[in-house]
Amino acid sequence: MLVRGLLWAAQRRLIYFPDPAAPVLPRVILPSAREVAFRTEDGLRLAAWFVPAEGAEDAADAPTVLVAPGNAGNRAVRASLAAALAARGLAVLLVDYRGYGGNPGSPSETGLYRDIRAAHRYLTADLKVPRTRLIYYGESLGAAVVTRLAVTEPPAGLLLRSPFTELADVGRAHYPFLPVRALLKDRYPVAEQVAAIRTPTVVVYGTADSIVPPEQSREVARRAAGPVRVVAVPGADHNDLVLLDGSELVAAVVELAQNAC
């Protein structure tokens, strides 16, 4: 009972690993990027980076990728991904959740959904990016965040990198001796929600993923209601660089944008 009590009280420290420092915009990697901010429905002001597509004169001229990161680091870690996509003609919004990258607040399932909705409002209301030019990119935990957003605000295309079926399923894979589902405060039911999404979807995963079992990513793809493409990266583990900004991953995003937008 003591162990269960401790896990209940401290579980979010085992789920979210934010780098709370406000990162410096890497001008060498992202020379045209700009620092932006938007406010959530519960009043938090979140900082982010907007990276225009190379050669585009206006934000709405190019397909735009809304990047929902995983559970660790901050937006500086994803700068190389944004640079690679911008070089291929895509604009990118690199988001940091509450508690990450100098932003106020503490992460939770409800909080992260509010954060991604605020980012979506910034793109569609402030920058006037039409839905037909918008791609959601979710990395691991971020795949759960953008999947829920896609239920109510469907984009032109959805890319899920290393998605899990539900957070409890990941927990059970690593802690089979614990009643994970009963203990968890945050659910992130990806497979359940993707079954309601008819948006063209791409699932990218590493075949040697030691954090999210590959069969869970394949199950998410199987449950997708719309057209789906699966990209398996042979031998790749969850945090390998090939799944951050590797050629197969970047090509998958670009091809989705070309076909969906």
Contacts in CASP RR format, 6 or more apart in sequence:
PFRMAT RR
TARGET T0000
AUTHOR 0000-0000-0000
METHOD contacts of the structure
MODEL  1
MLVRGLLWAAQRRLIYFPDPAAPVLPRVILPSAREVAFRTEDGLRLAAWF
VPAEGAEDAADAPTVLVAPGNAGNRAVRASLAAALAARGLAVLLVDYRGY
GGNPGSPSETGLYRDIRAAHRYLTADLKVPRTRLIYYGESLGAAVVTRLA
VTEPPAGLLLRSPFTELADVGRAHYPFLPVRALLKDRYPVAEQVAAIRTP
TVVVYGTADSIVPPEQSREVARRAAGPVRVVAVPGADHNDLVLLDGSELV
AAVVELAQNAC
4 178 0 8 1.000
4 179 0 8 1.000
4 183 0 8 1.000
7 14 0 8 1.000
7 178 0 8 1.000
7 183 0 8 1.000
8 183 0 8 1.000
8 185 0 8 1.000
11 183 0 8 1.000
11 184 0 8 1.000
11 185 0 8 1.000
12 106 0 8 1.000
12 107 0 8 1.000
12 108 0 8 1.000
12 185 0 8 1.000
12 186 0 8 1.000
15 71 0 8 1.000
15 107 0 8 1.000
15 141 0 8 1.000
15 167 0 8 1.000
15 186 0 8 1.000
16 71 0 8 1.000
16 107 0 8 1.000
17 71 0 8 1.000
17 72 0 8 1.000
17 73 0 8 1.000
18 72 0 8 1.000
18 73 0 8 1.000
18 74 0 8 1.000
18 97 0 8 1.000
18 99 0 8 1.000
18 100 0 8 1.000
18 101 0 8 1.000
18 107 0 8 1.000
19 72 0 8 1.000
19 73 0 8 1.000
19 74 0 8 1.000
19 77 0 8 1.000
19 100 0 8 1.000
19 101 0 8 1.000
20 74 0 8 1.000
20 99 0 8 1.000
20 100 0 8 1.000
20 101 0 8 1.000
20 102 0 8 1.000
21 74 0 8 1.000
21 101 0 8 1.000
21 102 0 8 1.000
22 47 0 8 1.000
22 101 0 8 1.000
22 102 0 8 1.000
23 74 0 8 1.000
23 75 0 8 1.000
23 76 0 8 1.000
23 101 0 8 1.000
24 76 0 8 1.000
25 33 0 8 1.000
25 35 0 8 1.000
25 49 0 8 1.000
26 76 0 8 1.000
26 79 0 8 1.000
27 33 0 8 1.000
29 79 0 8 1.000
29 80 0 8 1.000
29 83 0 8 1.000
30 49 0 8 1.000
30 51 0 8 1.000
30 79 0 8 1.000
30 82 0 8 1.000
30 83 0 8 1.000
30 86 0 8 1.000
32 51 0 8 1.000
32 52 0 8 1.000
32 54 0 8 1.000
32 86 0 8 1.000
33 49 0 8 1.000
33 50 0 8 1.000
33 51 0 8 1.000
33 52 0 8 1.000
33 82 0 8 1.000
34 49 0 8 1.000
34 50 0 8 1.000
35 47 0 8 1.000
35 48 0 8 1.000
35 49 0 8 1.000
36 47 0 8 1.000
36 48 0 8 1.000
36 49 0 8 1.000
36 50 0 8 1.000
36 93 0 8 1.000
36 122 0 8 1.000
37 45 0 8 1.000
37 46 0 8 1.000
37 47 0 8 1.000
37 48 0 8 1.000
38 45 0 8 1.000
38 46 0 8 1.000
38 48 0 8 1.000
38 118 0 8 1.000
38 119 0 8 1.000
38 121 0 8 1.000
38 122 0 8 1.000
38 126 0 8 1.000
39 45 0 8 1.000
39 46 0 8 1.000
39 118 0 8 1.000
40 46 0 8 1.000
40 98 0 8 1.000
40 111 0 8 1.000
40 114 0 8 1.000
40 115 0 8 1.000
40 117 0 8 1.000
40 118 0 8 1.000
41 114 0 8 1.000
41 117 0 8 1.000
41 118 0 8 1.000
42 111 0 8 1.000
42 114 0 8 1.000
44 98 0 8 1.000
44 103 0 8 1.000
44 104 0 8 1.000
44 105 0 8 1.000
44 114 0 8 1.000
44 115 0 8 1.000
45 103 0 8 1.000
45 104 0 8 1.000
46 95 0 8 1.000
46 96 0 8 1.000
46 97 0 8 1.000
46 98 0 8 1.000
46 103 0 8 1.000
46 115 0 8 1.000
46 118 0 8 1.000
46 119 0 8 1.000
47 96 0 8 1.000
47 101 0 8 1.000
47 102 0 8 1.000
47 103 0 8 1.000
48 75 0 8 1.000
48 93 0 8 1.000
48 94 0 8 1.000
48 95 0 8 1.000
48 96 0 8 1.000
48 119 0 8 1.000
48 122 0 8 1.000
49 75 0 8 1.000
49 79 0 8 1.000
49 82 0 8 1.000
49 93 0 8 1.000
49 94 0 8 1.000
50 59 0 8 1.000
50 91 0 8 1.000
50 92 0 8 1.000
50 93 0 8 1.000
50 94 0 8 1.000
50 127 0 8 1.000
51 82 0 8 1.000
51 83 0 8 1.000
51 85 0 8 1.000
51 86 0 8 1.000
51 91 0 8 1.000
51 92 0 8 1.000
51 93 0 8 1.000
51 94 0 8 1.000
52 59 0 8 1.000
52 62 0 8 1.000
52 86 0 8 1.000
52 91 0 8 1.000
53 61 0 8 1.000
53 62 0 8 1.000
53 63 0 8 1.000
53 86 0 8 1.000
53 89 0 8 1.000
53 90 0 8 1.000
53 91 0 8 1.000
54 86 0 8 1.000
54 87 0 8 1.000
54 89 0 8 1.000
55 89 0 8 1.000
56 62 0 8 1.000
56 89 0 8 1.000
56 91 0 8 1.000
59 91 0 8 1.000
59 123 0 8 1.000
59 127 0 8 1.000
59 128 0 8 1.000
59 129 0 8 1.000
60 127 0 8 1.000
60 128 0 8 1.000
60 129 0 8 1.000
60 130 0 8 1.000
60 133 0 8 1.000
62 89 0 8 1.000
62 90 0 8 1.000
62 91 0 8 1.000
62 133 0 8 1.000
63 89 0 8 1.000
63 90 0 8 1.000
63 91 0 8 1.000
63 133 0 8 1.000
63 134 0 8 1.000
63 135 0 8 1.000
63 156 0 8 1.000
63 257 0 8 1.000
63 261 0 8 1.000
64 90 0 8 1.000
64 91 0 8 1.000
64 92 0 8 1.000
64 93 0 8 1.000
64 123 0 8 1.000
64 127 0 8 1.000
64 129 0 8 1.000
64 133 0 8 1.000
64 134 0 8 1.000
64 135 0 8 1.000
65 85 0 8 1.000
65 90 0 8 1.000
65 91 0 8 1.000
65 92 0 8 1.000
65 93 0 8 1.000
65 135 0 8 1.000
65 136 0 8 1.000
65 137 0 8 1.000
65 253 0 8 1.000
65 257 0 8 1.000
66 93 0 8 1.000
66 95 0 8 1.000
66 116 0 8 1.000
66 119 0 8 1.000
66 120 0 8 1.000
66 123 0 8 1.000
66 134 0 8 1.000
66 135 0 8 1.000
66 136 0 8 1.000
66 137 0 8 1.000
66 146 0 8 1.000
66 155 0 8 1.000
67 78 0 8 1.000
67 81 0 8 1.000
67 82 0 8 1.000
67 92 0 8 1.000
67 93 0 8 1.000
67 94 0 8 1.000
67 95 0 8 1.000
67 137 0 8 1.000
67 138 0 8 1.000
67 139 0 8 1.000
68 95 0 8 1.000
68 116 0 8 1.000
68 136 0 8 1.000
68 137 0 8 1.000
68 138 0 8 1.000
68 139 0 8 1.000
68 142 0 8 1.000
68 143 0 8 1.000
68 145 0 8 1.000
68 146 0 8 1.000
68 149 0 8 1.000
69 75 0 8 1.000
69 77 0 8 1.000
69 78 0 8 1.000
69 94 0 8 1.000
69 95 0 8 1.000
69 96 0 8 1.000
69 97 0 8 1.000
69 100 0 8 1.000
69 138 0 8 1.000
69 139 0 8 1.000
69 141 0 8 1.000
69 142 0 8 1.000
70 138 0 8 1.000
70 139 0 8 1.000
70 140 0 8 1.000
70 141 0 8 1.000
70 142 0 8 1.000
71 107 0 8 1.000
71 140 0 8 1.000
71 141 0 8 1.000
71 142 0 8 1.000
73 100 0 8 1.000
73 101 0 8 1.000
74 96 0 8 1.000
74 100 0 8 1.000
74 101 0 8 1.000
74 102 0 8 1.000
75 94 0 8 1.000
75 95 0 8 1.000
75 96 0 8 1.000
75 100 0 8 1.000
75 101 0 8 1.000
77 244 0 8 1.000
78 94 0 8 1.000
78 139 0 8 1.000
78 244 0 8 1.000
79 94 0 8 1.000
80 244 0 8 1.000
80 245 0 8 1.000
81 92 0 8 1.000
81 244 0 8 1.000
81 245 0 8 1.000
81 249 0 8 1.000
81 250 0 8 1.000
82 92 0 8 1.000
82 94 0 8 1.000
83 245 0 8 1.000
84 245 0 8 1.000
84 246 0 8 1.000
84 250 0 8 1.000
85 92 0 8 1.000
85 250 0 8 1.000
85 253 0 8 1.000
85 254 0 8 1.000
86 92 0 8 1.000
88 250 0 8 1.000
88 254 0 8 1.000
89 254 0 8 1.000
90 135 0 8 1.000
90 253 0 8 1.000
90 254 0 8 1.000
90 257 0 8 1.000
91 129 0 8 1.000
93 119 0 8 1.000
93 122 0 8 1.000
93 123 0 8 1.000
95 115 0 8 1.000
95 116 0 8 1.000
95 119 0 8 1.000
96 102 0 8 1.000
96 103 0 8 1.000
97 103 0 8 1.000
97 107 0 8 1.000
97 111 0 8 1.000
97 112 0 8 1.000
97 115 0 8 1.000
98 104 0 8 1.000
98 105 0 8 1.000
98 106 0 8 1.000
98 107 0 8 1.000
98 111 0 8 1.000
98 112 0 8 1.000
98 114 0 8 1.000
98 115 0 8 1.000
99 105 0 8 1.000
99 106 0 8 1.000
99 107 0 8 1.000
100 107 0 8 1.000
108 185 0 8 1.000
108 186 0 8 1.000
109 185 0 8 1.000
109 186 0 8 1.000
109 187 0 8 1.000
109 188 0 8 1.000
112 141 0 8 1.000
112 142 0 8 1.000
112 145 0 8 1.000
113 145 0 8 1.000
113 148 0 8 1.000
113 149 0 8 1.000
115 145 0 8 1.000
116 145 0 8 1.000
116 146 0 8 1.000
116 149 0 8 1.000
117 149 0 8 1.000
117 153 0 8 1.000
120 149 0 8 1.000
120 153 0 8 1.000
123 129 0 8 1.000
123 134 0 8 1.000
124 130 0 8 1.000
124 131 0 8 1.000
124 134 0 8 1.000
131 153 0 8 1.000
131 154 0 8 1.000
131 155 0 8 1.000
131 156 0 8 1.000
132 156 0 8 1.000
132 261 0 8 1.000
133 156 0 8 1.000
133 261 0 8 1.000
134 155 0 8 1.000
134 156 0 8 1.000
134 157 0 8 1.000
134 261 0 8 1.000
135 155 0 8 1.000
135 156 0 8 1.000
135 157 0 8 1.000
135 158 0 8 1.000
135 159 0 8 1.000
135 253 0 8 1.000
135 256 0 8 1.000
135 257 0 8 1.000
135 260 0 8 1.000
135 261 0 8 1.000
136 146 0 8 1.000
136 149 0 8 1.000
136 150 0 8 1.000
136 155 0 8 1.000
136 157 0 8 1.000
136 158 0 8 1.000
136 159 0 8 1.000
137 146 0 8 1.000
137 159 0 8 1.000
137 161 0 8 1.000
137 253 0 8 1.000
138 145 0 8 1.000
138 146 0 8 1.000
138 159 0 8 1.000
138 160 0 8 1.000
138 161 0 8 1.000
138 163 0 8 1.000
139 161 0 8 1.000
139 162 0 8 1.000
140 161 0 8 1.000
140 162 0 8 1.000
140 163 0 8 1.000
140 164 0 8 1.000
140 211 0 8 1.000
140 212 0 8 1.000
140 238 0 8 1.000
141 188 0 8 1.000
143 160 0 8 1.000
143 161 0 8 1.000
143 162 0 8 1.000
143 163 0 8 1.000
143 164 0 8 1.000
143 190 0 8 1.000
143 220 0 8 1.000
144 163 0 8 1.000
144 164 0 8 1.000
144 167 0 8 1.000
144 188 0 8 1.000
144 189 0 8 1.000
144 190 0 8 1.000
145 188 0 8 1.000
146 158 0 8 1.000
146 160 0 8 1.000
147 158 0 8 1.000
147 160 0 8 1.000
147 163 0 8 1.000
147 190 0 8 1.000
147 193 0 8 1.000
147 194 0 8 1.000
147 197 0 8 1.000
148 193 0 8 1.000
150 158 0 8 1.000
150 193 0 8 1.000
150 197 0 8 1.000
150 199 0 8 1.000
151 193 0 8 1.000
151 196 0 8 1.000
151 197 0 8 1.000
154 197 0 8 1.000
154 198 0 8 1.000
154 199 0 8 1.000
155 199 0 8 1.000
156 199 0 8 1.000
156 200 0 8 1.000
156 257 0 8 1.000
156 260 0 8 1.000
156 261 0 8 1.000
157 199 0 8 1.000
157 200 0 8 1.000
157 201 0 8 1.000
157 202 0 8 1.000
157 256 0 8 1.000
157 257 0 8 1.000
157 260 0 8 1.000
157 261 0 8 1.000
158 197 0 8 1.000
158 199 0 8 1.000
158 200 0 8 1.000
158 201 0 8 1.000
158 202 0 8 1.000
159 201 0 8 1.000
159 202 0 8 1.000
159 203 0 8 1.000
159 204 0 8 1.000
159 252 0 8 1.000
159 253 0 8 1.000
159 256 0 8 1.000
160 190 0 8 1.000
160 194 0 8 1.000
160 201 0 8 1.000
160 202 0 8 1.000
160 203 0 8 1.000
160 204 0 8 1.000
160 217 0 8 1.000
160 220 0 8 1.000
161 204 0 8 1.000
161 205 0 8 1.000
161 243 0 8 1.000
161 249 0 8 1.000
162 204 0 8 1.000
162 205 0 8 1.000
162 206 0 8 1.000
162 209 0 8 1.000
162 211 0 8 1.000
162 212 0 8 1.000
162 217 0 8 1.000
162 238 0 8 1.000
162 243 0 8 1.000
163 190 0 8 1.000
163 194 0 8 1.000
163 203 0 8 1.000
163 205 0 8 1.000
163 212 0 8 1.000
163 216 0 8 1.000
163 217 0 8 1.000
163 220 0 8 1.000
164 170 0 8 1.000
164 188 0 8 1.000
164 190 0 8 1.000
164 212 0 8 1.000
164 213 0 8 1.000
164 216 0 8 1.000
164 217 0 8 1.000
164 220 0 8 1.000
165 190 0 8 1.000
165 191 0 8 1.000
165 216 0 8 1.000
165 219 0 8 1.000
165 220 0 8 1.000
165 223 0 8 1.000
166 187 0 8 1.000
166 188 0 8 1.000
166 189 0 8 1.000
166 190 0 8 1.000
166 191 0 8 1.000
166 192 0 8 1.000
167 184 0 8 1.000
167 186 0 8 1.000
167 187 0 8 1.000
167 188 0 8 1.000
168 180 0 8 1.000
168 181 0 8 1.000
168 184 0 8 1.000
168 187 0 8 1.000
169 216 0 8 1.000
170 211 0 8 1.000
170 212 0 8 1.000
170 213 0 8 1.000
170 216 0 8 1.000
171 178 0 8 1.000
171 180 0 8 1.000
172 178 0 8 1.000
172 180 0 8 1.000
172 181 0 8 1.000
173 213 0 8 1.000
173 216 0 8 1.000
190 220 0 8 1.000
191 219 0 8 1.000
191 220 0 8 1.000
191 223 0 8 1.000
192 223 0 8 1.000
194 201 0 8 1.000
194 220 0 8 1.000
194 223 0 8 1.000
194 224 0 8 1.000
194 225 0 8 1.000
195 223 0 8 1.000
195 224 0 8 1.000
195 225 0 8 1.000
196 225 0 8 1.000
197 224 0 8 1.000
197 225 0 8 1.000
197 226 0 8 1.000
198 225 0 8 1.000
198 226 0 8 1.000
199 226 0 8 1.000
199 260 0 8 1.000
200 226 0 8 1.000
200 227 0 8 1.000
200 228 0 8 1.000
200 229 0 8 1.000
200 256 0 8 1.000
200 259 0 8 1.000
200 260 0 8 1.000
201 221 0 8 1.000
201 224 0 8 1.000
201 226 0 8 1.000
201 227 0 8 1.000
201 228 0 8 1.000
201 229 0 8 1.000
202 228 0 8 1.000
202 229 0 8 1.000
202 230 0 8 1.000
202 231 0 8 1.000
202 252 0 8 1.000
202 253 0 8 1.000
202 255 0 8 1.000
202 256 0 8 1.000
203 217 0 8 1.000
203 218 0 8 1.000
203 220 0 8 1.000
203 221 0 8 1.000
203 224 0 8 1.000
203 228 0 8 1.000
203 229 0 8 1.000
203 230 0 8 1.000
203 231 0 8 1.000
204 230 0 8 1.000
204 231 0 8 1.000
204 233 0 8 1.000
204 243 0 8 1.000
204 248 0 8 1.000
204 249 0 8 1.000
204 252 0 8 1.000
205 212 0 8 1.000
205 214 0 8 1.000
205 217 0 8 1.000
205 218 0 8 1.000
205 230 0 8 1.000
205 231 0 8 1.000
205 232 0 8 1.000
205 233 0 8 1.000
205 236 0 8 1.000
206 214 0 8 1.000
206 217 0 8 1.000
206 232 0 8 1.000
206 233 0 8 1.000
206 234 0 8 1.000
206 235 0 8 1.000
206 236 0 8 1.000
206 237 0 8 1.000
206 238 0 8 1.000
206 240 0 8 1.000
206 243 0 8 1.000
207 214 0 8 1.000
207 232 0 8 1.000
207 233 0 8 1.000
207 234 0 8 1.000
207 235 0 8 1.000
207 236 0 8 1.000
208 214 0 8 1.000
208 235 0 8 1.000
208 236 0 8 1.000
208 237 0 8 1.000
209 217 0 8 1.000
209 236 0 8 1.000
209 237 0 8 1.000
209 238 0 8 1.000
210 237 0 8 1.000
210 238 0 8 1.000
211 237 0 8 1.000
211 238 0 8 1.000
211 239 0 8 1.000
212 238 0 8 1.000
214 232 0 8 1.000
218 230 0 8 1.000
221 228 0 8 1.000
221 230 0 8 1.000
229 252 0 8 1.000
229 256 0 8 1.000
231 248 0 8 1.000
231 249 0 8 1.000
231 252 0 8 1.000
233 242 0 8 1.000
233 243 0 8 1.000
233 248 0 8 1.000
233 249 0 8 1.000
236 242 0 8 1.000
236 243 0 8 1.000
237 243 0 8 1.000
242 248 0 8 1.000
242 249 0 8 1.000
243 249 0 8 1.000
END
